Amino acid sequence: MKWAGTEIYHFRDHHHEERVINNRILFSAIFVFICILVLLARFYSLQIVKYQDFVTQSDKNRIQVRPMPPNRGLIFDGAGELLADNRPSFTLSIVKERAGNIDTLIERLAAVIEITDKDKENFYKFLKQRRRPYEAVALRYRLTEEEMARLAVDAHEYQGVKIEAQLVRYYPQGDLFAHTIGYVGRINAREQASFSEDDYARYSGTHSIGKIGLEKFYEDALLGKVGYENIETNAHGRVLRVVDETPPEPGKNIELFLRSELQAAAAKQLEGKRGSVVAIDVATGGVLAMVSAPSYNPNLFVTGISYADYNELNRSRDLPLFNRSIQGQYPPGSTLKPMLGLGGLHHQVVTYQTRISDPGYYQLENDERLYRDWKKGGHGNRVDLHQAIVESCDTYFYDMAFRMGIDRMHEFGIHYGLGERTGLDIPSERSGLWPSRAWKRARRNLHWFPGDSLNVSIGQGDVLATPLQLAVMTATLASRGKLIQPRLAKSIGGQPTEMVVLGQQQVASEYWDYIIKSMEDVVHSRRGTAKIISRKIGYRMAGKTGTAQVVGIAQDAEYDRDKLEERQWDHALFIGFAPVENPEIAIAVIVENGEHGSSQASPVARAVADEYFKKVRK
């Protein structure tokens, strides 16, 4: 081609351009193909290889496991009356993981309903304890309907707040069974620290645990087995549906030997006093009544007692939190005399014909000390064992103890449960003290002196016993030597508890007849120290009064109540069983600073026995 005399030449290389374009197309195609392969590989990995992992993670976000606490077992008395119940209560809780700023949330809640400083303190304390993720922590118990209505108005603003209906322990009899049933309370850091991994699982969703009494002793049976449910929630944590569940197993119900009628009768007799009453079924060892006065309302402790209420109970001089029946260790006074008199006959230290002269005191050879009888001037010149029991002659027992010696006295007393815990199914029982030569040598590095034996013979000196031990001793006397372990539970989950016979003392039948007749005359004879309770009585009762010194009286001094504070007055005691011919109930009573067993303690036992024959025995 020529252009105006100039020849124009073509410089474009079409073949080259075509090759470049083809290469680019090929490169693009390969690139796109590789990208598609990568996408397919990623798709395969996500949809096929890691499918199950992502499904699992998704379920974890959507499905949550929620523990279902079991209903705590109920406790009934021997007639089926409910003593420990579960009642519904609405609880306000917070799920920390959903709540955002908890301090701000609580302040906002406090503007709507009452939230005390104690509530906040408990909440933060329990928030620090070990718990599952998304597990709610209780802030307020026992919401009223009005409070729930206030919270419902702006419920959407309280993220992480839950209001749930829970069953909370309730004791319908109030203070009547407080020391025996005990109470449950919120699980504290110390208890949680002692938990095993199994315990953590068992208490999932449960806020309370048995603290004292039967609630603590039978915690395993009462607790039950926790259940679980898988729930589906939305992004705000609200439950959409229950996917599946394993229902909880309720705790076992417990039936007791205790009878409300006897408990109420004993408590009424001790109203305004400090003391204890224990009544035992002679045939089975079942505890029919066990009262410690004064008492307290166990419902105060269930969801957390206030400082004011606890301080009032803890600082009281009357010690309402103290269980006198199993922890009070008192000098038993003359209530030991029937048992020791039986020992004197058994070891033939004394006979029915043994008589002493009682001038009102006893004196050991080469000892200036006078061991005084409670009766000034003494009981006469021909006091035998029967009279010594009926009139509670100290001098007779001083003489018998000197001849019997502490070794035989100690060995004989062991058969009646003295000096040892009885094994009652309740925690914190004390053992009392039944002294011996070995005990004194070990504890005080001193020898045993004859005067020590004289003091023990009238239930003074080193000897100590709980009211429960005195009741066991009385039941053993009533059953003629059969020592049965006392127990509160008659059946657990419908299964009867087993009676445990700890021993059977072999003593001649005629000695039993003699001692029991003497105890019967304590109540029914004209000279008996407890004759006051025999008026219009419809059955035969055997018993023994006792008076125990609280403070020592100098040799040349007399007991003068007007010069002593009320809490220094003597304790009043009484033991007894009825009916004499076929004993069914054995009773021990102590009235602190009541002074006279005859006028203060024996009427209490009579009232309990009357109630037994009117309403329990029928």
Number of C-alpha atoms within 10 A of each C-alpha: 8 8 8 6 7 8 8 10 9 6 6 8 9 9 9 10 11 11 12 12 12 12 12 12 12 12 12 12 12 12 12 12 12 12 12 12 12 12 12 12 13 13 13 13 12 14 12 11 12 13 12 12 11 13 11 13 11 11 12 12 14 17 21 19 18 18 23 20 24 23 22 26 23 19 24 22 21 21 14 12 15 16 21 25 16 16 12 13 15 19 21 19 19 25 20 18 15 16 16 13 11 17 11 11 17 18 11 13 16 12 9 14 16 12 16 13 9 14 18 16 12 18 17 14 12 19 18 9 12 11 14 13 10 16 18 20 22 23 23 22 20 15 18 13 10 10 13 17 12 14 19 13 9 10 13 10 12 18 19 21 24 19 17 15 15 17 17 22 25 19 24 16 17 16 19 26 28 25 28 23 24 23 27 26 21 18 16 15 14 8 11 14 11 10 14 10 8 8 11 17 15 20 22 20 21 20 17 19 22 22 20 21 22 24 25 19 18 20 20 15 18 26 24 20 21 22 20 17 18 17 18 20 16 12 8 9 17 12 14 12 12 15 12 12 15 12 15 17 16 19 21 23 19 25 26 25 22 26 21 23 19 24 21 18 20 29 27 16 18 23 12 10 17 19 28 28 31 30 34 28 23 29 18 19 26 24 27 27 26 29 29 30 30 23 23 19 18 25 22 17 18 19 18 16 15 13 10 9 11 15 11 11 17 14 11 11 8 15 16 21 20 18 23 26 28 28 17 20 19 23 26 30 27 27 29 24 27 26 21 25 27 22 22 23 20 17 15 11 16 20 15 12 11 13 16 18 16 20 16 19 20 20 15 15 7 6 8 8 13 13 18 18 22 15 16 10 12 18 23 12 11 12 21 18 29 22 19 21 29 27 21 27 26 28 29 27 28 26 18 23 26 18 16 20 17 22 13 16 23 19 13 20 18 13 18 28 25 24 20 16 19 23 13 18 18 21 17 14 20 20 21 24 19 21 23 20 15 14 15 14 12 11 8 9 10 12 13 16 12 15 18 21 29 26 19 28 31 29 25 22 18 16 23 23 26 30 33 31 28 28 32 30 29 32 33 25 24 26 20 20 19 21 25 25 20 25 25 26 25 22 18 19 15 11 12 12 15 11 15 13 13 13 15 15 13 10 15 12 9 10 19 21 12 18 23 24 16 25 28 25 26 30 27 23 15 13 13 24 25 28 19 16 19 19 9 6 12 10 13 17 26 26 32 32 33 29 28 26 21 17 12 9 11 8 10 6 7 8 14 9 12 8 9 11 9 13 12 16 22 22 26 27 38 33 32 33 33 23 19 19 12 13 21 21 29 34 34 33 32 34 25 24 23 23 23 21 29 24 19 23 31 31 19 27 29 21 16 26 27 17 19 21 16 11 11 16 9 7
